[in-house]
């Protein structure tokens, strides 16, 4: 797996993680560590570009969830009870971490695992970047 980073300016600064390869049991720790390092250095809005990502395993999903939790703890937009209620009602999407250019297979994995209930997926990077507030 290879990770390249770009910064985009919209309403807020957006850090884009471009992933080449798979996020799986062999690479999820590197992915999560890189994201956490970016967060520790001040990134508050992360877009994960999966255009060149072949596969995301359960380990990769867990890493993405941990990134979501770390960003959410910094922003504290809703408490845990409110989050669960909003997610159950389909009313919550993370305003801090999103994905773009996921393949049909990865979108299916997101749907089966329930990640699509709280992590927004886009087909267009410009629209994804503009969606951050």
C-alpha positions, 0 to 999 in steps of 0.5 A, spaced: 500 500 500 502 507 498 499 513 501 500 520 498 497 526 501 494 532 498 491 538 501 485 542 499 482 548 501 474 549 501 470 552 506 475 548 511 482 545 510 481 538 507 487 533 507 486 527 502 489 521 503 490 517 496 490 510 497 494 505 492 493 498 493 489 494 499 487 496 506 487 489 509 490 485 515 497 487 512 496 494 511 491 497 516 496 499 521 500 503 517 493 507 514 491 508 521 498 511 523 498 515 517 491 518 519 493 519 526 499 522 525 495 527 520 490 528 525 496 530 531 499 535 526 492 538 525 488 535 520 481 535 522 477 533 515 480 527 512 477 525 505 480 518 503 481 517 496 480 510 494 480 510 486 486 506 486 484 501 492 483 494 490 480 492 497 478 494 504 478 488 509 475 488 515 481 490 518 481 496 514 474 498 516 476 498 523 482 502 522 477 507 518 472 507 524 478 508 529 480 514 525 472 516 525 472 516 532 479 520 533 476 526 529 469 525 532 473 526 539 476 532 537 470 535 534 465 532 539 459 534 534 454 529 538 454 525 544 454 517 544 447 516 545 445 522 540 450 519 535 446 512 536 439 515 535 441 519 529 445 513 525 439 508 527 434 513 523 439 515 518 440 522 520 448 522 521 453 522 516 460 524 519 462 531 517 469 530 518 471 523 514 469 521 508 471 517 502 471 518 494 472 514 488 470 507 492 469 501 487 462 498 486 465 492 491 468 497 496 461 500 496 458 493 497 462 492 503 461 499 506 453 497 505 454 490 508 458 492 514 453 499 515 459 504 514 455 507 509 450 509 515 455 514 517 461 515 512 459 519 506 461 516 499 462 520 493 464 519 486 466 526 485 472 529 489 470 536 488 463 535 491 466 531 496 471 536 498 465 541 498 461 537 502 466 539 508 463 544 513 
